[in-house]
Amino acid sequence: MKITEAMRVLQFGDSMLPVGAFSFSNGLESAIQLGLVSDAKSLHEFVLTVTQQAAGVDGIAMLEAYRAARAHDMEGVLRVDAALWQRKLNEEMRMMTARMGKKLAEMGIRLFHSPSLTQWLASINGGATPGAYPVGQGLLFADLDLSEGDAFAVHQYGVASMVLGAALRLLRVDHLETQRILFDVNTRVASDYARICNARLEDMAAFTPELDILAAMHVKAHIRMFMN
């Protein structure tokens, strides 16, 4: 079973998972247009910033959703979804998390019998909850009986790989440079998990004004490759 579990983690951590992540840059496109990111060094710093911020917001929500699903507490799941949505301040970030969340739920239900995802998707379709992607990740891993540590690792990997995949299309960086950055991010995941694993919903800290400004500017950009 450990081999099967490892394969499940690899599958749902794959950057090619069909949830639409390739359509988003997580703020990188605007950062490049403004000259904040221009080379491998500044890209590295940007990815670290984004993943640190994601751990303290989306990562906490994902763990809370995972724990609520394990306790068969769908009301708790919906509370997590609402709390995370309230911390998404701009239109494009909300669009990203809702589109990817719904796609993940639909895919999970097609792949295996997932009680939590089934209930959650019904609530999304009924307009009762927004359907944020990290919440869906928590439900998916809970129903697969995988550990919350695995879920957190996949979440952080996904954030980094989304930005780095966009960087390959936007910057003069090669695959070896992006893999070096990803390797460094991976070494930090355990400490990020230790930092937030005992946090509560009210501890989610979304104060990253520069990222919010970049996302707001991207909405009105005349030329853009990505949805955000």
Secondary structure, 3 states (H helix, E strand, C coil): CHHHHHHHHHHHHCCCCCCCHHHCCCCHHHHHHCCCCCCHHHHHHHHHHHHHHHHHHHHHHHHHHHHHHHCCCHHHHHHHHHHHHHCCCCHHHHHHHHHHHHHHHHHHHHHCCCHHHHHHHHHHHCCCCCCCHHHHHHHHHHHCCCCHHHHHHHHHHHHHHHHHHHHHHHCCCCHHHHHHHHHHHHHHHHHHHHHHCCCCHHHCCCCCHHHHHHHHHHHCCCCCCCCC
